[in-house]
Amino acid sequence: MEMLAADKIDSLEVEQDLFRQATWSIYYHAMYLPGLGNSALSQIDDRLGNGERSPRPEDTHAPQDLRTSIKVVQQASDSHGDRRRQRALRKLAAAGFANTQRRKDLIQAARQTPNVGMRNEAVGKIEEVGRAVDLLARSLDVDVAELNATPPGDAVNAIDEALLSLSTACVTMNATCESCYVPFDPVRPTTSMTARVLVKRPVAELAAVIDPRSWATCSDAFTLSNAVTYNPSQHTYDPVLATPNPGTPWTDGMLDEEVKLGKVEFRNVLNIEFDQTAPDEWTVDYSLFESRKLKMPLVDLNECVNVNEGVVIARKLLPGWTELIVEKRVRFVDLTIGTKPNPFGVDPGEILNFWAPVLLCLWLEDYTQLGPCCTP
C-alpha cells in the first residue's frame, strides 16, 4: 500500500508540473504573438558564461508548443479543470487567438515568409491554435461564434458574462494584476504588485481559501505551505502537526512555503498573521522570516529574496460576492557570480528582478483565478 501511495503522489506531482508548464507557455505565447515557437529565454539554458553548450538540457525555461499547452489544459480532469480552462481562454482570447479577424491577420503575416516550408508550417500552426481555442470555448459552453466576432479588448468581459450566465456556482470576474517595477528602491530593483478579482462566493467560504495553510491546495504555483515553528538552538523548523481547520484565525504563526514557476523554485519561511479583521473581512499579513532556496538552471542557492511581504484581503462586496485583493512586494537576491561574460543581455545578477513583473503576475493570477473556487 505504501508503494501505491508513493506512486500516486509521484503521479500527482508530474501532473502538476504539466499544468505549470502549460500555463507558463500559454502566458508566453499570449504576450508574444508572432513567434508561436520558442522564446529567447530558451537560449539561456544553451549557453554558459563562456558560450559553451549547457550540459543540462533538461533545465529549460523555453515554453512548449502552444497547441500542446492548450491540449494539456483542455484535458485537465482534476478538481481545478474548469478553472484552468477558463483562465487559459481568457488569456488566449485577450491576445486575439479567439478572434476571426485577428487570426486572418496572423495568417496573412505568416504568408509573407519567403521559405515555403516555414510559411506552410506557420499557417498550419495558427489554424490549429484557432481550432483548439474554439474547442476550449465550446467545452465551457461559451458561444464560439459570438467570441470569434468579439474584439480582443472586449473578450475577457464577454467570457466573464457568458460564464456568469451559465453558472450558479463559483465564478471569478474582472481579474486584474498590476505591477510596478522600481529599478532603485532604494538601491536595487523591487517589484510591487496588486491583483484583484471578484468572486461569486460568500466571504465566509473564502476565509478557508486564503488561509496560508491552503495555498498549496488551491494554487498550482505552491508545492508546499505548511505551518511550522522555529527552533533557534538547532536552527530548524518543525511542522505543526495539530492545526485547526482552514479558515480558523492564527496569529504569530510561521509558514514554510515553496513555489515553483516553470523551472524556477523558491522556498521561504514567512511570518503570518491571519485573522477576521471585520465582520465581513478576512486578512492575511505576511513578511519574510528567512529565505531558504532558489533553484533554476545554472543556479542553486540557499536564498532567493531579501524582501517578500504583503497582504491578502477577502471582503464582502455584495450578498454572495467577495472581492479578493492580493498585494505583494518582492526583491530577489543578486545572482552575480564572478565576472563571466554576460549571457542575458542585461545585468545577470538582477535577471529575476527584471522578470518579476511578469513572473509574479503569473503566480498571483493563478492564486486569484484558480484558487477562489477551491475547496481546501
C-alpha positions as a Markdown table, in Angstrom:
| # | Residue | x | y | z |
|---|---|---|---|---|
| 1 | Met | 0.0 | 0.0 | 0.0 |
| 2 | Glu | 2.9 | 2.3 | 0.7 |
| 3 | Met | 4.2 | 1.9 | -2.8 |
| 4 | Leu | 0.8 | 2.6 | -4.2 |
| 5 | Ala | 0.5 | 5.8 | -2.2 |
| 6 | Ala | 4.0 | 6.9 | -3.2 |
| 7 | Asp | 3.2 | 6.2 | -6.9 |
| 8 | Lys | 0.0 | 8.3 | -6.6 |
| 9 | Ile | 2.0 | 11.2 | -5.1 |
| 10 | Asp | 4.6 | 11.0 | -7.9 |
| 11 | Ser | 1.8 | 10.9 | -10.5 |
| 12 | Leu | 0.1 | 14.0 | -9.0 |
| 13 | Glu | 3.5 | 15.9 | -8.9 |
| 14 | Val | 4.1 | 15.0 | -12.6 |
| 15 | Glu | 0.6 | 16.2 | -13.5 |
| 16 | Gln | 1.1 | 19.5 | -11.6 |
| 17 | Asp | 4.3 | 20.0 | -13.5 |
| 18 | Leu | 2.5 | 19.5 | -16.8 |
| 19 | Phe | -0.1 | 22.1 | -15.7 |
| 20 | Arg | 2.5 | 24.6 | -14.7 |
| 21 | Gln | 4.4 | 24.2 | -17.9 |
| 22 | Ala | 1.3 | 24.5 | -20.0 |
| 23 | Thr | 0.2 | 27.7 | -18.1 |
| 24 | Trp | 3.6 | 29.3 | -18.4 |
| 25 | Ser | 3.6 | 28.5 | -22.2 |
| 26 | Ile | 0.1 | 29.9 | -22.7 |
| 27 | Tyr | 1.1 | 33.1 | -20.9 |
| 28 | Tyr | 4.3 | 33.4 | -23.0 |
| 29 | His | 2.5 | 32.9 | -26.4 |
| 30 | Ala | -0.3 | 35.3 | -25.4 |
| 31 | Met | 2.3 | 38.0 | -24.9 |
| 32 | Tyr | 4.5 | 37.3 | -27.9 |
| 33 | Leu | 2.1 | 36.6 | -30.8 |
| 34 | Pro | 4.4 | 36.5 | -33.8 |
| 35 | Gly | 6.6 | 33.6 | -32.9 |
| 36 | Leu | 4.4 | 30.7 | -31.8 |
| 37 | Gly | 7.7 | 29.0 | -31.1 |
| 38 | Asn | 10.4 | 29.1 | -28.5 |
| 39 | Ser | 11.3 | 32.2 | -26.5 |
| 40 | Ala | 14.6 | 34.0 | -26.3 |
| 41 | Leu | 14.7 | 32.6 | -22.8 |
| 42 | Ser | 15.4 | 29.1 | -24.3 |
| 43 | Gln | 18.8 | 30.4 | -25.2 |
| 44 | Ile | 19.8 | 31.0 | -21.6 |
| 45 | Asp | 20.0 | 27.3 | -20.9 |
| 46 | Asp | 22.0 | 26.5 | -24.0 |
| 47 | Arg | 24.9 | 28.8 | -23.1 |
| 48 | Leu | 27.3 | 29.1 | -20.2 |
| 49 | Gly | 29.1 | 32.3 | -19.5 |
| 50 | Asn | 31.9 | 31.3 | -21.9 |
| 51 | Gly | 29.5 | 30.4 | -24.7 |
| 52 | Glu | 29.7 | 26.6 | -24.3 |
| 53 | Arg | 26.6 | 24.3 | -24.5 |
| 54 | Ser | 24.9 | 23.6 | -21.3 |
| 55 | Pro | 25.4 | 20.1 | -20.0 |
| 56 | Arg | 21.8 | 20.1 | -18.6 |
| 57 | Pro | 19.4 | 20.1 | -21.5 |
| 58 | Glu | 16.5 | 19.1 | -19.2 |
| 59 | Asp | 16.8 | 22.5 | -17.5 |
| 60 | Thr | 14.9 | 24.9 | -19.7 |
| 61 | His | 12.7 | 28.0 | -19.5 |
| 62 | Ala | 11.5 | 27.5 | -23.1 |
| 63 | Pro | 7.7 | 27.4 | -23.5 |
| 64 | Gln | 6.3 | 24.4 | -25.1 |
| 65 | Asp | 4.3 | 24.4 | -28.3 |
| 66 | Leu | 1.1 | 26.4 | -27.8 |
| 67 | Arg | -1.0 | 23.6 | -29.3 |
| 68 | Thr | 0.4 | 21.1 | -26.8 |
| 69 | Ser | -0.2 | 23.6 | -23.9 |
| 70 | Ile | -3.9 | 24.1 | -24.9 |
| 71 | Lys | -4.4 | 20.3 | -25.2 |
| 72 | Val | -3.0 | 19.8 | -21.7 |
| 73 | Val | -5.4 | 22.3 | -20.2 |
| 74 | Gln | -8.3 | 21.0 | -22.3 |
| 75 | Gln | -7.8 | 17.5 | -21.0 |
| 76 | Ala | -7.4 | 18.5 | -17.3 |
| 77 | Ser | -9.7 | 16.3 | -15.3 |
| 78 | Asp | -8.7 | 17.3 | -11.7 |
| 79 | Ser | -10.8 | 19.5 | -9.4 |
| 80 | His | -9.4 | 22.6 | -11.0 |
| 81 | Gly | -10.1 | 21.6 | -14.6 |
| 82 | Asp | -12.7 | 24.1 | -15.5 |
| 83 | Arg | -10.9 | 26.9 | -13.7 |
| 84 | Arg | -7.8 | 26.1 | -15.8 |
| 85 | Arg | -9.8 | 26.2 | -19.0 |
| 86 | Gln | -11.4 | 29.5 | -18.1 |
| 87 | Arg | -8.1 | 31.1 | -17.2 |
| 88 | Ala | -6.5 | 29.8 | -20.5 |
| 89 | Leu | -9.4 | 31.0 | -22.6 |
| 90 | Arg | -9.3 | 34.5 | -21.0 |
| 91 | Lys | -5.6 | 34.9 | -21.7 |
| 92 | Leu | -5.7 | 33.5 | -25.3 |
| 93 | Ala | -8.9 | 35.5 | -26.2 |
| 94 | Ala | -7.4 | 38.7 | -24.9 |
| 95 | Ala | -4.4 | 38.0 | -27.1 |
| 96 | Gly | -6.6 | 37.7 | -30.2 |
| 97 | Phe | -6.5 | 33.9 | -30.7 |
| 98 | Ala | -10.3 | 33.6 | -30.5 |
| 99 | Asn | -11.0 | 36.5 | -32.9 |
| 100 | Thr | -11.6 | 35.5 | -36.5 |
| 101 | Gln | -10.1 | 38.7 | -38.0 |
| 102 | Arg | -7.0 | 38.6 | -35.8 |
| 103 | Arg | -6.4 | 35.0 | -36.9 |
| 104 | Lys | -6.7 | 36.1 | -40.6 |
| 105 | Asp | -4.2 | 38.9 | -39.9 |
| 106 | Leu | -1.7 | 36.4 | -38.3 |
| 107 | Ile | -2.1 | 34.1 | -41.3 |
| 108 | Gln | -1.6 | 36.9 | -43.7 |
| 109 | Ala | 1.6 | 37.9 | -41.9 |
| 110 | Ala | 2.8 | 34.3 | -41.9 |
| 111 | Arg | 2.3 | 34.0 | -45.6 |
| 112 | Gln | 4.9 | 36.7 | -46.2 |
| 113 | Thr | 7.6 | 34.3 | -45.1 |
| 114 | Pro | 9.8 | 33.6 | -48.1 |
| 115 | Asn | 10.6 | 30.0 | -47.2 |
| 116 | Val | 7.6 | 27.8 | -48.4 |
| 117 | Gly | 8.1 | 25.1 | -45.8 |
| 118 | Met | 8.3 | 27.6 | -42.9 |
| 119 | Arg | 5.4 | 29.5 | -44.3 |
| 120 | Asn | 3.1 | 26.5 | -44.5 |
| 121 | Glu | 4.1 | 25.4 | -41.1 |
| 122 | Ala | 3.4 | 28.8 | -39.5 |
| 123 | Val | 0.0 | 29.0 | -41.2 |
| 124 | Gly | -0.8 | 25.4 | -40.1 |
| 125 | Lys | 0.1 | 26.3 | -36.5 |
| 126 | Ile | -2.1 | 29.4 | -36.4 |
| 127 | Glu | -5.1 | 27.4 | -37.9 |
| 128 | Glu | -4.6 | 24.6 | -35.4 |
| 129 | Val | -4.4 | 27.1 | -32.5 |
| 130 | Gly | -7.6 | 28.7 | -33.6 |
| 131 | Arg | -9.4 | 25.4 | -33.7 |
| 132 | Ala | -8.0 | 24.5 | -30.2 |
| 133 | Val | -9.2 | 27.8 | -28.7 |
| 134 | Asp | -12.7 | 27.3 | -30.2 |
| 135 | Leu | -12.7 | 23.8 | -28.7 |
| 136 | Leu | -11.7 | 25.3 | -25.3 |
| 137 | Ala | -14.6 | 27.8 | -25.5 |
| 138 | Arg | -17.1 | 25.1 | -26.6 |
| 139 | Ser | -16.1 | 22.9 | -23.6 |
| 140 | Leu | -17.1 | 25.8 | -21.3 |
| 141 | Asp | -20.4 | 26.3 | -23.2 |
| 142 | Val | -19.2 | 29.8 | -24.3 |
| 143 | Asp | -20.8 | 30.7 | -27.7 |
| 144 | Val | -18.0 | 30.3 | -30.2 |
| 145 | Ala | -19.5 | 32.4 | -33.0 |
| 146 | Glu | -20.0 | 35.3 | -30.6 |
| 147 | Leu | -16.5 | 35.0 | -29.2 |
| 148 | Asn | -15.0 | 34.9 | -32.7 |
| 149 | Ala | -16.7 | 38.2 | -33.5 |
| 150 | Thr | -15.7 | 39.9 | -30.3 |
| 151 | Pro | -12.7 | 42.3 | -30.4 |
| 152 | Pro | -9.8 | 41.0 | -28.3 |
| 153 | Gly | -10.0 | 44.0 | -26.0 |
| 154 | Asp | -13.6 | 43.1 | -25.1 |
| 155 | Ala | -13.1 | 39.3 | -25.0 |
| 156 | Val | -12.4 | 38.8 | -21.3 |
| 157 | Asn | -15.6 | 40.7 | -20.3 |
| 158 | Ala | -17.6 | 38.7 | -22.8 |
| 159 | Ile | -16.2 | 35.4 | -21.4 |
| 160 | Asp | -16.9 | 36.5 | -17.8 |
| 161 | Glu | -20.5 | 37.5 | -18.7 |
| 162 | Ala | -21.0 | 34.2 | -20.5 |
| 163 | Leu | -19.7 | 32.1 | -17.6 |
| 164 | Leu | -21.8 | 34.0 | -15.1 |
| 165 | Ser | -25.0 | 33.5 | -17.1 |
| 166 | Leu | -24.3 | 29.8 | -17.4 |
| 167 | Ser | -23.4 | 29.0 | -13.8 |
| 168 | Thr | -24.9 | 29.4 | -10.3 |
| 169 | Ala | -21.7 | 28.0 | -8.8 |
| 170 | Cys | -18.5 | 29.9 | -8.0 |
| 171 | Val | -17.3 | 32.2 | -10.8 |
| 172 | Thr | -14.4 | 34.7 | -10.9 |
| 173 | Met | -14.8 | 38.0 | -12.8 |
| 174 | Asn | -12.8 | 41.2 | -13.5 |
| 175 | Ala | -9.4 | 39.7 | -12.6 |
| 176 | Thr | -6.5 | 42.2 | -12.9 |
| 177 | Cys | -2.8 | 42.3 | -12.0 |
| 178 | Glu | -0.8 | 45.5 | -11.9 |
| 179 | Ser | 3.0 | 45.5 | -11.4 |
| 180 | Cys | 5.2 | 48.5 | -10.5 |
| 181 | Tyr | 8.9 | 47.9 | -11.1 |
| 182 | Val | 11.2 | 50.3 | -9.3 |
| 183 | Pro | 14.8 | 50.0 | -10.5 |
| 184 | Phe | 16.4 | 51.6 | -7.5 |
| 185 | Asp | 14.4 | 51.1 | -4.3 |
| 186 | Pro | 16.5 | 52.4 | -2.6 |
| 187 | Val | 19.4 | 50.7 | -4.2 |
| 188 | Arg | 18.3 | 47.6 | -6.0 |
| 189 | Pro | 15.2 | 46.6 | -8.0 |
| 190 | Thr | 11.9 | 46.0 | -6.2 |
| 191 | Thr | 8.6 | 45.0 | -7.7 |
| 192 | Ser | 5.2 | 45.8 | -6.1 |
| 193 | Met | 2.1 | 44.1 | -7.4 |
| 194 | Thr | -1.7 | 44.2 | -6.8 |
| 195 | Ala | -4.0 | 41.5 | -8.0 |
| 196 | Arg | -7.8 | 41.8 | -7.7 |
| 197 | Val | -10.7 | 39.6 | -8.6 |
| 198 | Leu | -14.5 | 39.5 | -7.9 |
| 199 | Val | -15.7 | 36.1 | -6.7 |
| 200 | Lys | -19.2 | 34.8 | -6.7 |
| 201 | Arg | -18.8 | 33.1 | -3.4 |
| 202 | Pro | -19.6 | 34.2 | 0.2 |
| 203 | Val | -16.7 | 35.7 | 2.1 |
| 204 | Ala | -17.0 | 33.1 | 4.9 |
| 205 | Glu | -16.1 | 30.4 | 2.4 |
| 206 | Leu | -13.2 | 32.4 | 1.1 |
| 207 | Ala | -11.6 | 32.5 | 4.6 |
| 208 | Ala | -10.6 | 28.9 | 4.3 |
| 209 | Val | -9.2 | 29.6 | 0.8 |
| 210 | Ile | -6.9 | 32.5 | 1.8 |
| 211 | Asp | -5.7 | 30.7 | 4.9 |
| 212 | Pro | -2.0 | 30.3 | 4.1 |
| 213 | Arg | -2.2 | 26.6 | 5.0 |
| 214 | Ser | -4.5 | 26.2 | 2.0 |
| 215 | Trp | -2.2 | 27.9 | -0.5 |
| 216 | Ala | -0.6 | 24.6 | -1.8 |
| 217 | Thr | -4.1 | 23.0 | -2.1 |
| 218 | Cys | -5.7 | 25.9 | -4.0 |
| 219 | Ser | -2.8 | 27.0 | -6.3 |
| 220 | Asp | -0.6 | 25.2 | -8.9 |
| 221 | Ala | 2.2 | 27.6 | -8.1 |
| 222 | Phe | 2.6 | 26.4 | -4.5 |
| 223 | Thr | 4.1 | 23.0 | -3.9 |
| 224 | Leu | 4.3 | 23.4 | -0.1 |
| 225 | Ser | 2.5 | 25.6 | 2.5 |
| 226 | Asn | 2.9 | 24.2 | 6.0 |
| 227 | Ala | 2.6 | 25.8 | 9.4 |
| 228 | Val | 5.9 | 25.4 | 11.3 |
| 229 | Thr | 7.6 | 26.5 | 14.5 |
| 230 | Tyr | 11.2 | 27.7 | 14.7 |
| 231 | Asn | 13.8 | 26.0 | 16.9 |
| 232 | Pro | 16.5 | 28.7 | 17.4 |
| 233 | Ser | 19.0 | 26.4 | 19.1 |
| 234 | Gln | 19.1 | 24.0 | 16.2 |
| 235 | His | 18.1 | 26.5 | 13.5 |
| 236 | Thr | 15.4 | 24.1 | 12.3 |
| 237 | Tyr | 11.7 | 24.3 | 11.5 |
| 238 | Asp | 9.3 | 21.8 | 13.0 |
| 239 | Pro | 5.9 | 21.1 | 11.4 |
| 240 | Val | 2.8 | 22.0 | 13.4 |
| 241 | Leu | 1.1 | 18.6 | 13.5 |
| 242 | Ala | -2.2 | 19.6 | 15.1 |
| 243 | Thr | -3.6 | 22.6 | 13.3 |
| 244 | Pro | -7.2 | 23.9 | 13.3 |
| 245 | Asn | -9.3 | 23.6 | 10.2 |
| 246 | Pro | -8.5 | 26.1 | 7.4 |
| 247 | Gly | -10.3 | 29.4 | 7.9 |
| 248 | Thr | -9.6 | 29.4 | 11.6 |
| 249 | Pro | -7.6 | 32.5 | 12.7 |
| 250 | Trp | -3.9 | 32.0 | 13.6 |
| 251 | Thr | -1.6 | 34.8 | 14.6 |
| 252 | Asp | 2.2 | 35.0 | 15.4 |
| 253 | Gly | 2.5 | 32.0 | 13.1 |
| 254 | Met | 5.1 | 30.8 | 10.6 |
| 255 | Leu | 4.7 | 29.2 | 7.2 |
| 256 | Asp | 7.1 | 27.1 | 5.2 |
| 257 | Glu | 6.3 | 27.9 | 1.6 |
| 258 | Glu | 7.7 | 26.5 | -1.6 |
| 259 | Val | 6.7 | 27.9 | -5.0 |
| 260 | Lys | 7.5 | 26.5 | -8.5 |
| 261 | Leu | 7.1 | 28.6 | -11.7 |
| 262 | Gly | 8.4 | 26.8 | -14.7 |
| 263 | Lys | 11.9 | 25.6 | -13.8 |
| 264 | Val | 12.4 | 28.3 | -11.1 |
| 265 | Glu | 11.8 | 27.2 | -7.5 |
| 266 | Phe | 11.7 | 29.4 | -4.4 |
| 267 | Arg | 11.4 | 28.4 | -0.7 |
| 268 | Asn | 10.9 | 30.8 | 2.2 |
| 269 | Val | 9.7 | 30.9 | 5.7 |
| 270 | Leu | 7.1 | 33.7 | 6.3 |
| 271 | Asn | 5.7 | 35.4 | 9.4 |
| 272 | Ile | 1.9 | 35.0 | 9.3 |
| 273 | Glu | -1.0 | 36.9 | 10.8 |
| 274 | Phe | -4.3 | 35.5 | 9.6 |
| 275 | Asp | -7.5 | 36.9 | 11.3 |
| 276 | Gln | -11.0 | 38.1 | 10.8 |
| 277 | Thr | -10.4 | 41.9 | 10.8 |
| 278 | Ala | -14.1 | 42.9 | 10.3 |
| 279 | Pro | -17.5 | 41.2 | 10.4 |
| 280 | Asp | -17.2 | 40.6 | 6.6 |
| 281 | Glu | -13.5 | 40.7 | 6.1 |
| 282 | Trp | -10.6 | 38.3 | 6.5 |
| 283 | Thr | -6.9 | 39.3 | 6.2 |
| 284 | Val | -3.5 | 37.7 | 5.8 |
| 285 | Asp | -0.5 | 39.8 | 6.6 |
| 286 | Tyr | 2.8 | 38.1 | 5.7 |
| 287 | Ser | 6.5 | 39.1 | 5.8 |
| 288 | Leu | 9.8 | 37.3 | 5.3 |
| 289 | Phe | 11.4 | 35.5 | 8.2 |
| 290 | Glu | 14.0 | 33.6 | 6.3 |
| 291 | Ser | 14.7 | 32.9 | 2.6 |
| 292 | Arg | 15.8 | 29.3 | 2.1 |
| 293 | Lys | 16.2 | 28.3 | -1.5 |
| 294 | Leu | 16.5 | 29.4 | -5.1 |
| 295 | Lys | 16.8 | 26.8 | -7.8 |
| 296 | Met | 16.9 | 27.4 | -11.5 |
| 297 | Pro | 19.1 | 26.4 | -14.4 |
| 298 | Leu | 22.7 | 27.2 | -13.6 |
| 299 | Val | 21.8 | 28.5 | -10.1 |
| 300 | Asp | 21.3 | 26.6 | -6.8 |
| 301 | Leu | 21.3 | 28.9 | -3.8 |
| 302 | Asn | 20.1 | 28.8 | -0.2 |
| 303 | Glu | 18.5 | 32.3 | -0.5 |
| 304 | Cys | 16.1 | 33.7 | -3.1 |
| 305 | Val | 14.7 | 37.0 | -1.8 |
| 306 | Asn | 15.6 | 39.7 | 0.7 |
| 307 | Val | 12.2 | 41.4 | 0.5 |
| 308 | Asn | 8.9 | 39.4 | 0.5 |
| 309 | Glu | 5.9 | 41.0 | 2.1 |
| 310 | Gly | 2.3 | 41.8 | 1.5 |
| 311 | Val | -1.3 | 41.2 | 2.4 |
| 312 | Val | -4.3 | 39.1 | 1.2 |
| 313 | Ile | -7.8 | 40.5 | 1.8 |
| 314 | Ala | -11.2 | 38.9 | 1.3 |
| 315 | Arg | -14.1 | 41.3 | 1.9 |
| 316 | Lys | -17.8 | 41.1 | 1.2 |
| 317 | Leu | -18.8 | 43.3 | -1.7 |
| 318 | Leu | -22.4 | 42.3 | -2.2 |
| 319 | Pro | -24.5 | 39.4 | -0.8 |
| 320 | Gly | -22.9 | 36.3 | -2.2 |
| 321 | Trp | -20.0 | 38.2 | -3.8 |
| 322 | Thr | -16.5 | 38.7 | -2.4 |
| 323 | Glu | -13.6 | 41.0 | -3.5 |
| 324 | Leu | -10.2 | 39.3 | -3.2 |
| 325 | Ile | -7.2 | 41.6 | -3.2 |
| 326 | Val | -3.5 | 40.4 | -3.1 |
| 327 | Glu | -0.7 | 42.8 | -2.6 |
| 328 | Lys | 2.9 | 41.8 | -2.8 |
| 329 | Arg | 6.3 | 43.5 | -2.6 |
| 330 | Val | 9.4 | 41.5 | -3.5 |
| 331 | Arg | 13.1 | 41.9 | -4.2 |
| 332 | Phe | 15.2 | 38.9 | -5.4 |
| 333 | Val | 18.8 | 38.3 | -4.4 |
| 334 | Asp | 21.6 | 39.5 | -6.7 |
| 335 | Leu | 22.8 | 36.5 | -8.8 |
| 336 | Thr | 26.0 | 38.0 | -9.9 |
| 337 | Ile | 28.7 | 35.3 | -9.7 |
| 338 | Gly | 32.3 | 36.2 | -10.7 |
| 339 | Thr | 33.0 | 38.2 | -13.8 |
| 340 | Lys | 31.9 | 35.8 | -16.6 |
| 341 | Pro | 30.7 | 37.3 | -19.9 |
| 342 | Asn | 27.0 | 38.3 | -19.7 |
| 343 | Pro | 24.7 | 35.7 | -21.5 |
| 344 | Phe | 21.5 | 37.5 | -20.7 |
| 345 | Gly | 21.9 | 40.9 | -22.4 |
| 346 | Val | 21.1 | 42.6 | -19.0 |
| 347 | Asp | 22.8 | 42.6 | -15.6 |
| 348 | Pro | 22.7 | 38.8 | -14.9 |
| 349 | Gly | 22.6 | 39.4 | -11.2 |
| 350 | Glu | 19.3 | 41.1 | -11.5 |
| 351 | Ile | 17.7 | 38.8 | -14.0 |
| 352 | Leu | 14.9 | 37.6 | -11.6 |
| 353 | Asn | 14.1 | 41.2 | -10.7 |
| 354 | Phe | 13.7 | 42.0 | -14.4 |
| 355 | Trp | 11.4 | 39.0 | -14.9 |
| 356 | Ala | 9.5 | 39.7 | -11.6 |
| 357 | Pro | 6.6 | 41.8 | -13.0 |
| 358 | Val | 5.5 | 39.1 | -15.5 |
| 359 | Leu | 6.6 | 36.0 | -13.5 |
| 360 | Leu | 4.9 | 37.1 | -10.3 |
| 361 | Cys | 1.7 | 38.2 | -12.0 |
| 362 | Leu | 1.5 | 34.7 | -13.5 |
| 363 | Trp | 1.7 | 33.5 | -9.9 |
| 364 | Leu | -0.8 | 35.9 | -8.5 |
| 365 | Glu | -3.3 | 35.3 | -11.3 |
| 366 | Asp | -3.0 | 31.6 | -10.5 |
| 367 | Tyr | -4.0 | 32.4 | -7.0 |
| 368 | Thr | -6.8 | 34.8 | -7.8 |
| 369 | Gln | -8.4 | 32.9 | -10.7 |
| 370 | Leu | -7.7 | 29.2 | -9.8 |
| 371 | Gly | -7.8 | 29.5 | -6.0 |
| 372 | Pro | -11.1 | 31.3 | -5.1 |
| 373 | Cys | -13.3 | 28.4 | -6.2 |
| 374 | Cys | -11.2 | 25.8 | -4.4 |
| 375 | Thr | -12.4 | 23.6 | -1.6 |
| 376 | Pro | -9.5 | 23.2 | 0.9 |
